[in-house]
Amino acid sequence: MSIVVGLMLDKYGPRKLMAFGLFVTGLGFIGMSQMQNLWHFYVVMAVLTLGMSFGTFLPIVATVGNWFVRKRSRAIGILMSTSAIGAMAAPLLVWFVDSIGWRDALLSVGIGFWIIGIPAIVVMTRQPEDVGLLPDGDPVPETTAAGLQQPLNTERRIPIFTALRTRFFWQLAIGTSLGHLVSSTTLLHIDAMQSFDISRSTAAIAVFGFAVGSFIGRLGSGFIGDFVDKRYIMAIAFYMQIIGVLALISLNATIGGVSLGQWGLGFYALFFGAGFGASIPVRMAMIGDYFGRQTYGSMLGIMSTVNAVLGAFGPVFVGIMFDVTGTYRTPFLILLIVLVASGPMMLTLEKPSRVKARFRLAAHNADMAAAETARAQK
């Protein structure tokens, strides 16, 4: 749904999409609380997919990305750190389910989406120019303030298909997708730790540490990303994930007759959590840096789709390999080798200024050709 949602965001703005999406999301959770058969589960999951695509992640990230330019990385970092806070609240959710049962818990979540979502919709605005403001809170020039009906956003629109034909787009998409291929397997990490003779309670603590590391990584990279080349941050984030995966597969492993024990749990939580978290706001901010604000929602949706398609193979690959080999070490080691390629792909990306200059030149040439055609017709 990401491509459709991204295109509609650039055309209609976030309010209409979020109103539909949050209503459907709440309905989906309420429906899930009442399910009786397996096919009910599949239906409500489809409803939730539709609702959350229109009502949560994409519209919110795209709107924040449109409101900031110089401070975009910081803003998205703060936004995405709240997701990590949600992950750290997982024990509270478990307690809630144990206390009132999963049906009433899901019913409460569905109603909660409506209670929280409706006020959020009211304050959502596609871009600051729509309310007579400038990105990053910059002051409006006095000459413009006298007539706010004049458009403040003079940024050149980059045609989507022009962007999709660039080598840069696909290098960024594939490079970030390799990282997503590994990070999408986090739902199997507790099972993997248990197979490495780590108790379930210890594994849960490690995953909580992962969430804390992710929070630090998201917030930290968001602030650093406005001052340091984002390509370097992305490469470092991926190499931190490599260390984290190595720590994961080392748990209670025996090398040369020596058991490595459980020392890797701390390294896993710190490096994989922080590396995973650090890559998220920077990746989203890079899309705005390269493609601008006019088509930010569309490009974010397309990039998210590419990431999701490749990332979907991660858990399936790990699960099948475990069934075939009887161990999680082999599939995670293979994914680790794949992840090594993501660092160089980030480091060799062109600078945003060069990419934008090419887009401007292409647009100028197109305008000149159109003018020449018009003169010829006259």
C-alpha positions in Angstrom: 0.0 0.0 0.0 3.0 2.3 0.5 3.2 3.5 -3.1 -0.5 4.3 -3.3 -0.5 6.1 0.1 2.6 8.1 -0.9 1.1 9.3 -4.1 -2.2 10.2 -2.4 -0.3 12.1 0.3 1.3 14.4 -2.2 -2.1 15.0 -3.8 -4.5 15.2 -0.8 -2.4 15.8 2.3 -2.5 13.7 5.5 -5.8 14.6 7.1 -8.2 12.7 4.7 -5.9 9.7 4.6 -5.4 9.6 8.3 -9.1 10.0 9.0 -9.8 6.9 6.8 -6.8 5.0 8.0 -7.3 5.5 11.8 -11.0 4.7 11.6 -10.2 1.4 9.7 -7.4 0.6 12.1 -9.6 1.0 15.2 -12.2 -1.1 13.4 -9.6 -3.8 12.7 -8.5 -4.2 16.3 -12.1 -4.2 17.5 -12.9 -6.9 14.9 -9.9 -8.9 16.0 -11.2 -8.9 19.6 -14.3 -10.7 18.4 -12.8 -13.3 16.0 -13.8 -16.9 16.4 -12.2 -18.7 13.4 -8.9 -18.6 11.6 -10.4 -16.9 8.5 -11.6 -14.1 10.7 -7.9 -13.5 11.7 -6.9 -13.2 8.0 -9.7 -10.8 7.3 -8.9 -8.5 10.2 -5.2 -8.6 9.5 -6.0 -7.4 5.9 -8.1 -4.6 7.4 -5.3 -3.6 9.8 -2.8 -3.6 6.9 -5.1 -1.2 5.0 -5.9 1.0 8.0 -2.3 1.3 9.3 -0.9 2.0 5.9 -3.2 5.0 5.5 -3.4 6.1 9.1 0.0 5.8 10.8 3.6 5.5 9.7 3.7 6.9 6.2 1.4 10.0 6.6 3.1 11.0 9.9 6.7 10.6 8.6 5.9 12.3 5.3 4.3 15.3 7.1 7.2 15.7 9.5 9.6 15.5 6.6 7.7 18.2 4.7 7.8 20.6 7.7 11.6 20.5 8.1 14.6 20.9 5.8 17.7 21.8 7.9 16.3 20.1 11.0 14.6 17.2 9.1 16.9 14.5 10.5 16.4 15.8 14.1 12.6 16.0 13.7 12.3 12.5 12.2 14.7 11.1 14.9 12.5 12.5 17.7 9.4 11.1 15.9 10.9 7.6 15.4 12.3 7.4 18.9 8.7 7.3 20.1 8.3 3.9 18.3 11.2 2.6 20.4 9.5 3.9 23.5 6.5 1.8 22.4 8.7 -1.3 22.1 10.1 -0.7 25.6 6.5 -0.6 26.9 6.0 -4.2 25.7 6.1 -5.6 29.3 3.3 -3.3 30.2 1.2 -4.6 27.3 1.9 -8.2 28.4 0.7 -7.3 31.9 -2.4 -5.6 30.4 -3.2 -8.7 28.3 -2.7 -11.0 31.3 -4.9 -8.8 33.5 -8.0 -8.4 31.3 -7.5 -11.0 28.5 -6.4 -10.5 24.9 -9.9 -9.9 23.6 -10.6 -6.9 25.9 -7.0 -5.7 25.4 -7.5 -5.6 21.6 -10.9 -3.9 22.0 -9.2 -1.2 24.2 -6.5 -0.8 21.6 -9.0 -0.2 18.8 -10.9 2.4 20.8 -7.6 3.9 21.9 -6.7 4.5 18.2 -9.8 6.5 17.8 -9.4 8.5 21.0 -5.8 9.4 20.2 -6.1 9.6 16.4 -9.0 12.1 16.1 -7.1 14.9 17.9 -4.0 14.1 15.9 -5.9 14.5 12.6 -7.1 17.9 13.6 -3.5 19.3 13.9 -2.0 17.6 10.8 -1.1 19.9 7.9 0.8 18.8 4.8 3.4 21.6 4.8 4.1 24.9 6.7 3.3 27.0 3.6 -0.3 25.9 3.9 -0.7 27.9 7.0 1.6 30.8 6.0 4.8 29.5 7.6 8.2 28.4 6.4 10.1 25.1 7.1 12.2 24.8 10.3 10.3 27.7 11.9 12.1 30.2 9.7 10.6 33.7 9.8 8.4 34.7 6.9 9.8 37.6 4.8 8.0 40.8 5.4 7.2 41.2 1.7 5.5 37.8 1.7 3.8 38.3 5.1 1.7 41.1 3.6 0.1 38.6 1.2 0.2 35.1 2.6 -2.0 33.8 -0.2 1.1 33.8 -2.3 2.9 30.4 -2.4 5.9 30.3 -0.2 7.3 27.0 -1.4 9.3 27.7 -4.5 11.2 24.4 -4.5 11.3 22.8 -8.0 9.2 19.6 -8.2 11.1 16.5 -9.3 9.1 14.2 -11.5 8.7 10.8 -9.9 9.6 8.8 -13.0 12.7 11.0 -13.5 13.8 10.1 -10.0 13.1 6.4 -10.6 15.3 6.3 -13.6 18.4 7.5 -11.7 21.1 5.0 -10.6 21.2 6.9 -7.3 17.6 5.9 -6.3 18.2 2.2 -6.8 21.5 2.3 -5.1 19.9 3.9 -2.1 16.9 1.6 -2.3 18.9 -1.6 -2.6 21.5 -0.6 0.0 18.9 0.2 2.6 16.9 -2.9 1.7 19.9 -5.1 2.5 19.8 -3.6 6.0 16.1 -4.1 6.2 16.6 -7.8 5.2 18.5 -8.3 8.4 16.5 -6.1 10.7 13.2 -7.7 9.7 14.3 -10.9 11.4 14.1 -9.4 14.9 10.9 -11.3 15.5 12.9 -14.6 15.4 15.6 -13.4 17.8 14.0 -14.7 21.0 13.6 -18.1 19.4 17.2 -18.0 18.2 18.4 -17.2 21.7 16.4 -20.0 23.2 17.9 -22.4 20.7 21.3 -21.2 21.8 20.3 -22.3 25.4 19.5 -18.8 26.6 16.4 -18.8 28.9 13.3 -17.1 27.7 13.4 -14.5 30.5 17.0 -13.6 29.8 16.2 -13.4 26.1 13.3 -11.0 26.9 15.7 -8.8 28.9 18.1 -8.7 25.9 15.3 -7.7 23.5 14.3 -5.0 26.0 18.0 -3.8 25.8 17.7 -3.9 22.0 14.7 -1.5 22.3 16.7 0.8 24.6 19.6 0.7 22.1 17.2 1.4 19.2 15.8 4.4 21.1 19.3 5.8 21.7 20.3 5.2 18.1 17.2 6.9 16.6 17.5 9.9 18.8 21.2 10.2 18.5 21.5 9.7 14.7 18.6 12.1 14.2 20.5 15.0 15.9 23.8 14.1 14.4 22.4 13.6 10.9 21.8 17.4 10.5 25.5 18.1 11.0 27.3 15.0 9.7 27.2 13.4 6.2 24.3 11.0 6.4 26.0 8.5 4.1 28.7 7.9 6.8 26.1 7.5 9.5 24.2 4.9 7.4 27.4 2.9 6.8 28.3 3.0 10.5 24.8 1.9 11.5 25.0 -1.1 9.2 28.4 -2.1 10.5 27.1 -1.8 14.1 24.3 -4.2 13.1 27.0 -6.6 11.8 28.7 -6.6 15.2 25.3 -7.2 16.8 24.5 -10.2 14.6 28.0 -11.6 15.3 27.3 -11.3 19.0 23.9 -13.0 18.5 25.3 -16.1 16.7 28.2 -16.3 19.2 25.9 -17.0 22.2 27.1 -20.3 23.8 29.0 -21.1 20.6 32.1 -23.3 20.9 35.2 -22.3 18.9 38.3 -24.4 19.2 36.9 -26.2 22.2 36.2 -22.9 24.0 32.6 -21.9 24.9 31.9 -18.2 24.3 29.1 -18.2 26.9 26.6 -15.4 27.1 28.9 -12.4 26.9 27.4 -11.5 23.5 24.0 -10.5 24.9 25.2 -7.0 25.9 26.9 -6.5 22.6 23.8 -7.7 20.7 21.5 -5.3 22.6 23.9 -2.3 22.2 25.2 -2.7 18.7 22.3 -4.2 16.9 19.7 -2.1 18.7 21.6 1.2 18.2 22.7 0.3 14.6 19.1 -0.6 13.7 17.7 2.5 15.3 20.3 4.9 13.9 19.5 3.9 10.3 15.8 4.7 10.4 15.6 8.5 10.8 18.7 9.1 8.6 17.3 7.0 5.8 14.1 8.9 5.8 15.8 12.3 6.0 18.0 11.3 3.0 15.0 10.9 0.8 14.0 14.5 1.5 17.6 15.7 1.0 17.9 14.1 -2.4 14.3 14.4 -3.8 13.0 17.5 -2.0 9.6 18.2 -0.3 7.3 18.4 -3.3 7.3 14.6 -3.9 8.5 13.5 -0.5 5.5 11.4 0.3 5.6 9.6 -3.0 9.3 8.9 -2.9 9.0 7.7 0.8 6.2 5.4 -0.2 8.1 3.9 -3.2 11.3 3.5 -1.1 9.4 1.8 1.7 7.8 -0.6 -0.7 11.2 -1.6 -2.1 12.5 -2.1 1.4 9.5 -4.1 2.4 9.6 -6.4 -0.6 13.2 -7.3 0.0 12.9 -7.3 3.8 10.1 -9.8 3.6 12.5 -12.5 2.5 14.5 -12.2 5.8 12.2 -14.0 8.2 11.2 -16.5 5.6 14.8 -17.3 4.7 15.8 -17.7 8.4 12.8 -19.8 9.2 13.3 -22.2 6.3 17.1 -22.5 6.9 16.4 -23.3 10.5 14.1 -26.1 9.5 16.7 -27.5 7.1 19.8 -27.1 9.2 18.5 -27.2 12.7 20.3 -24.1 13.7 19.8 -20.3 13.5 23.6 -19.7 13.3 23.9 -20.5 9.6 21.1 -18.3 8.2 22.1 -15.3 10.4 25.7 -15.7 9.3 24.6 -15.7 5.6 22.6 -12.5 6.2 25.6 -11.0 7.9 27.7 -11.5 4.8 24.9 -9.9 2.7 24.8 -6.9 5.1 28.5 -6.3 4.6 27.7 -5.0 1.1 25.4 -2.3 2.3 28.2 -0.2 3.8 30.1 0.5 0.6 26.8 1.1 -1.2 26.0 3.9 1.2 29.6 5.4 1.1 29.6 5.6 -2.7 26.3 7.4 -3.0 26.5 10.7 -4.8 26.1 13.9 -2.7 22.7 15.5 -2.6 23.9 18.7 -4.2 25.1 16.8 -7.3 21.9 14.8 -7.6 19.8 17.9 -7.3 21.9 19.8 -9.8 21.3 17.0 -12.4 17.6 17.2 -11.7 17.6 21.0 -12.2 19.6 20.6 -15.4 17.1 18.0 -16.7 14.2 20.2 -15.8 15.8 23.3 -17.5 16.5 21.3 -20.7 12.9 20.1 -20.7 11.6 23.6 -20.3 13.9 24.8 -23.1 12.7 22.0 -25.4 9.1 22.8 -24.6 9.6 26.5 -25.4 11.4 25.6 -28.6 8.5 23.4 -29.7 6.0 26.2 -28.8 7.9 28.7 -30.9 8.1 26.3 -33.8 4.3 25.7 -33.7 3.7 29.5 -33.9 
